[in-house]
C-alpha cells in the first residue's frame, strides 16, 4: 500500500488511515468528501476495522482488509470450540468473552459469521457468498 505523507513535522505518528469514526453509524453518516478522498482508508474504532472510501455520491465504504474481528481475536486465548454433526466449527469462545458463531450453507461452506460481546450483543455479522461451483465471490458486512 502506498501511503502519501503531506505534512511530516516533529514527532508525528504516521498512520495508514485518513479518517477515524467511533462506529458504523458515524462512519456511514460522514459527509463532505472530495473526489480525491476516494480510495482513502478510515478506521472504525469500535471494531478496529479498516474501510476504504469507494464512492462519495452516495458515500459508500468497502472493507479494506477483510474481516478484521478475526485479526483482532488472533491474539486472544480460545476457551471453547463447538462443532456440529459434520465436525464443522459452529462457535468459538475467546478469553475476553467475545464469541463468534458460524452458519453453513447446504454445500458446507461458511455463509454467516457473527461476532457477539460477552453479553450477547451483536458486534459484527458477515455474509460469505459463492458461485455455482462454490468459489467465494464476496464478503459483505450486514450490520
Phi and psi in degrees as GROMACS dihedral restraints (atoms count N, CA, C in turn):
[ dihedral_restraints ]
;  ai    aj    ak    al  type     phi  dphi    fc
    3     4     5     6     1   -92.0    20    10
    4     5     6     7     1   124.6    20    10
    6     7     8     9     1  -114.5    20    10
    7     8     9    10     1   122.3    20    10
    9    10    11    12     1   -94.9    20    10
   10    11    12    13     1   121.3    20    10
   12    13    14    15     1   -99.1    20    10
   13    14    15    16     1   126.1    20    10
   15    16    17    18     1  -100.6    20    10
   16    17    18    19     1   -43.3    20    10
   18    19    20    21     1  -130.0    20    10
   19    20    21    22     1    95.1    20    10
   21    22    23    24     1  -100.6    20    10
   22    23    24    25     1   113.1    20    10
   24    25    26    27     1  -137.0    20    10
   25    26    27    28     1   149.0    20    10
   27    28    29    30     1    52.0    20    10
   28    29    30    31     1  -136.4    20    10
   30    31    32    33     1  -100.4    20    10
   31    32    33    34     1    41.1    20    10
   33    34    35    36     1   -58.3    20    10
   34    35    36    37     1   135.3    20    10
   36    37    38    39     1   -89.2    20    10
   37    38    39    40     1   125.1    20    10
   39    40    41    42     1   -94.9    20    10
   40    41    42    43     1   132.2    20    10
   42    43    44    45     1  -127.2    20    10
   43    44    45    46     1   159.5    20    10
   45    46    47    48     1   -82.8    20    10
   46    47    48    49     1   -12.5    20    10
   48    49    50    51     1  -104.0    20    10
   49    50    51    52     1   151.6    20    10
   51    52    53    54     1   -97.3    20    10
   52    53    54    55     1   -23.3    20    10
   54    55    56    57     1  -133.9    20    10
   55    56    57    58     1   154.2    20    10
   57    58    59    60     1  -130.9    20    10
   58    59    60    61     1   135.8    20    10
   60    61    62    63     1  -133.2    20    10
   61    62    63    64     1   144.8    20    10
   63    64    65    66     1   -70.0    20    10
   64    65    66    67     1   -33.7    20    10
   66    67    68    69     1  -159.7    20    10
   67    68    69    70     1   179.5    20    10
   69    70    71    72     1   -61.1    20    10
   70    71    72    73     1   -42.3    20    10
   72    73    74    75     1   -62.0    20    10
   73    74    75    76     1   -44.8    20    10
   75    76    77    78     1   -64.6    20    10
   76    77    78    79     1   -42.6    20    10
   78    79    80    81     1   -61.4    20    10
   79    80    81    82     1   -47.2    20    10
   81    82    83    84     1   -70.3    20    10
   82    83    84    85     1   -20.0    20    10
   84    85    86    87     1   -88.9    20    10
   85    86    87    88     1    -7.8    20    10
   87    88    89    90     1   -63.7    20    10
   88    89    90    91     1   140.6    20    10
   90    91    92    93     1  -137.3    20    10
   91    92    93    94     1   178.7    20    10
   93    94    95    96     1    88.6    20    10
   94    95    96    97     1    16.7    20    10
   96    97    98    99     1   -77.2    20    10
   97    98    99   100     1   157.1    20    10
   99   100   101   102     1  -114.4    20    10
  100   101   102   103     1   163.8    20    10
  102   103   104   105     1   -53.7    20    10
  103   104   105   106     1   -36.6    20    10
  105   106   107   108     1   -65.6    20    10
  106   107   108   109     1   -16.8    20    10
  108   109   110   111     1   -80.0    20    10
  109   110   111   112     1   -18.3    20    10
  111   112   113   114     1   -60.0    20    10
  112   113   114   115     1   130.0    20    10
  114   115   116   117     1    97.9    20    10
  115   116   117   118     1   -14.4    20    10
  117   118   119   120     1   -78.1    20    10
  118   119   120   121     1   154.9    20    10
  120   121   122   123     1   -98.6    20    10
  121   122   123   124     1   153.1    20    10
  123   124   125   126     1  -128.5    20    10
  124   125   126   127     1   160.0    20    10
  126   127   128   129     1  -112.4    20    10
  127   128   129   130     1   135.3    20    10
  129   130   131   132     1  -100.0    20    10
  130   131   132   133     1   109.9    20    10
  132   133   134   135     1   -66.9    20    10
  133   134   135   136     1   -30.7    20    10
  135   136   137   138     1   -70.0    20    10
  136   137   138   139     1   -26.2    20    10
  138   139   140   141     1  -114.8    20    10
  139   140   141   142     1   -12.3    20    10
  141   142   143   144     1    74.4    20    10
  142   143   144   145     1    14.4    20    10
  144   145   146   147     1   -84.1    20    10
  145   146   147   148     1   146.6    20    10
  147   148   149   150     1  -103.3    20    10
  148   149   150   151     1   138.4    20    10
  150   151   152   153     1  -130.4    20    10
  151   152   153   154     1   144.6    20    10
  153   154   155   156     1  -108.6    20    10
  154   155   156   157     1   129.6    20    10
  156   157   158   159     1   -68.5    20    10
  157   158   159   160     1   121.6    20    10
  159   160   161   162     1  -110.1    20    10
  160   161   162   163     1   -15.4    20    10
  162   163   164   165     1  -158.8    20    10
  163   164   165   166     1   149.4    20    10
  165   166   167   168     1  -113.3    20    10
  166   167   168   169     1   -10.8    20    10
  168   169   170   171     1  -144.7    20    10
  169   170   171   172     1    84.1    20    10
  171   172   173   174     1   -82.3    20    10
  172   173   174   175     1   164.8    20    10
  174   175   176   177     1   -67.7    20    10
  175   176   177   178     1   129.4    20    10
  177   178   179   180     1  -144.2    20    10
  178   179   180   181     1   144.6    20    10
  180   181   182   183     1  -124.0    20    10
  181   182   183   184     1   147.4    20    10
  183   184   185   186     1  -126.2    20    10
  184   185   186   187     1   150.5    20    10
  186   187   188   189     1   -57.8    20    10
  187   188   189   190     1   135.6    20    10
  189   190   191   192     1   -89.3    20    10
  190   191   192   193     1   -33.2    20    10
  192   193   194   195     1  -128.6    20    10
  193   194   195   196     1    23.9    20    10
  195   196   197   198     1    80.3    20    10
  196   197   198   199     1  -150.5    20    10
  198   199   200   201     1   -83.6    20    10
  199   200   201   202     1   101.2    20    10
  201   202   203   204     1   -77.7    20    10
  202   203   204   205     1   -18.6    20    10
  204   205   206   207     1   -61.5    20    10
  205   206   207   208     1   -39.0    20    10
  207   208   209   210     1   -59.1    20    10
  208   209   210   211     1   -43.3    20    10
  210   211   212   213     1   -62.8    20    10
  211   212   213   214     1   -42.5    20    10
  213   214   215   216     1   -66.9    20    10
  214   215   216   217     1   -33.6    20    10
  216   217   218   219     1   -86.2    20    10
  217   218   219   220     1    -7.5    20    10
  219   220   221   222     1   -59.3    20    10
  220   221   222   223     1   -31.0    20    10
  222   223   224   225     1   -84.9    20    10
  223   224   225   226     1    -8.1    20    10
  225   226   227   228     1   -84.8    20    10
  226   227   228   229     1   147.8    20    10
  228   229   230   231     1   -72.7    20    10
  229   230   231   232     1   132.7    20    10
  231   232   233   234     1   -84.0    20    10
  232   233   234   235     1   124.8    20    10
  234   235   236   237     1  -101.7    20    10
  235   236   237   238     1   -21.4    20    10
  237   238   239   240     1  -161.4    20    10
  238   239   240   241     1   143.9    20    10
  240   241   242   243     1  -130.4    20    10
  241   242   243   244     1   129.6    20    10
  243   244   245   246     1  -110.1    20    10
  244   245   246   247     1   137.5    20    10
  246   247   248   249     1  -117.4    20    10
  247   248   249   250     1   155.6    20    10
  249   250   251   252     1   -94.1    20    10
  250   251   252   253     1  -175.7    20    10
  252   253   254   255     1   -65.1    20    10
  253   254   255   256     1   -18.7    20    10
  255   256   257   258     1   -92.8    20    10
  256   257   258   259     1    10.5    20    10
  258   259   260   261     1    64.2    20    10
  259   260   261   262     1    29.5    20    10
  261   262   263   264     1  -100.7    20    10
  262   263   264   265     1   142.9    20    10
  264   265   266   267     1   -66.2    20    10
  265   266   267   268     1   128.2    20    10
  267   268   269   270     1  -112.4    20    10
  268   269   270   271     1   -18.8    20    10
  270   271   272   273     1  -155.5    20    10
  271   272   273   274     1   139.8    20    10
  273   274   275   276     1  -128.6    20    10
  274   275   276   277     1   126.2    20    10
  276   277   278   279     1  -103.8    20    10
  277   278   279   280     1   137.0    20    10
  279   280   281   282     1  -111.1    20    10
  280   281   282   283     1   158.4    20    10
  282   283   284   285     1   -60.5    20    10
  283   284   285   286     1   -23.2    20    10
  285   286   287   288     1   -87.2    20    10
  286   287   288   289     1     4.0    20    10
  288   289   290   291     1    94.3    20    10
  289   290   291   292     1   -17.4    20    10
  291   292   293   294     1   -68.0    20    10
  292   293   294   295     1   144.8    20    10
  294   295   296   297     1  -140.2    20    10
  295   296   297   298     1   157.7    20    10
  297   298   299   300     1  -128.9    20    10
  298   299   300   301     1   149.3    20    10
  300   301   302   303     1  -117.8    20    10
  301   302   303   304     1   151.0    20    10
  303   304   305   306     1  -126.9    20    10
  304   305   306   307     1   127.8    20    10
  306   307   308   309     1  -111.8    20    10
  307   308   309   310     1   138.9    20    10
  309   310   311   312     1  -109.7    20    10
  310   311   312   313     1   150.5    20    10
  312   313   314   315     1   -82.4    20    10
  313   314   315   316     1   173.4    20    10
  315   316   317   318     1   -59.1    20    10
  316   317   318   319     1   -23.4    20    10
  318   319   320   321     1   -83.5    20    10
  319   320   321   322     1    -0.7    20    10
  321   322   323   324     1    86.6    20    10
  322   323   324   325     1    12.2    20    10
  324   325   326   327     1   -94.4    20    10
  325   326   327   328     1   144.2    20    10
  327   328   329   330     1   -60.5    20    10
  328   329   330   331     1   125.1    20    10
  330   331   332   333     1  -108.1    20    10
  331   332   333   334     1   -41.2    20    10
  333   334   335   336     1  -131.2    20    10
  334   335   336   337     1   130.8    20    10
  336   337   338   339     1  -122.4    20    10
  337   338   339   340     1   122.7    20    10
  339   340   341   342     1  -125.6    20    10
  340   341   342   343     1   134.1    20    10
  342   343   344   345     1  -109.4    20    10
  343   344   345   346     1   138.2    20    10
  345   346   347   348     1  -128.6    20    10
  346   347   348   349     1   152.3    20    10
  348   349   350   351     1   -74.9    20    10
  349   350   351   352     1   170.3    20    10
  351   352   353   354     1   -59.5    20    10
  352   353   354   355     1   -21.2    20    10
  354   355   356   357     1   -99.0    20    10
  355   356   357   358     1    19.4    20    10
  357   358   359   360     1    71.2    20    10
  358   359   360   361     1    16.8    20    10
  360   361   362   363     1   -82.4    20    10
  361   362   363   364     1   140.9    20    10
  363   364   365   366     1   -66.1    20    10
  364   365   366   367     1   131.8    20    10
  366   367   368   369     1  -100.5    20    10
  367   368   369   370     1   -59.4    20    10
  369   370   371   372     1  -147.2    20    10
  370   371   372   373     1   148.8    20    10
  372   373   374   375     1  -134.0    20    10
  373   374   375   376     1   129.3    20    10
  375   376   377   378     1  -119.3    20    10
  376   377   378   379     1   139.6    20    10
  378   379   380   381     1  -112.9    20    10
  379   380   381   382     1   126.5    20    10
  381   382   383   384     1  -104.6    20    10
  382   383   384   385     1   127.0    20    10
  384   385   386   387     1  -115.4    20    10
  385   386   387   388     1   152.8    20    10
  387   388   389   390     1  -134.9    20    10
  388   389   390   391     1   156.7    20    10
  390   391   392   393     1   -86.4    20    10
  391   392   393   394     1  -176.5    20    10
  393   394   395   396     1   -64.9    20    10
  394   395   396   397     1   -19.0    20    10
  396   397   398   399     1   -97.8    20    10
  397   398   399   400     1    14.4    20    10
  399   400   401   402     1    62.8    20    10
  400   401   402   403     1    32.1    20    10
  402   403   404   405     1   -94.3    20    10
  403   404   405   406     1   135.3    20    10
  405   406   407   408     1   -60.0    20    10
  406   407   408   409     1   127.6    20    10
  408   409   410   411     1  -116.4    20    10
  409   410   411   412     1   -14.9    20    10
  411   412   413   414     1  -174.0    20    10
  412   413   414   415     1   154.3    20    10
  414   415   416   417     1  -131.2    20    10
  415   416   417   418     1   124.8    20    10
  417   418   419   420     1  -128.3    20    10
  418   419   420   421     1   132.7    20    10
  420   421   422   423     1   -83.1    20    10
  421   422   423   424     1   128.1    20    10
  423   424   425   426     1   -93.7    20    10
  424   425   426   427     1   -18.2    20    10
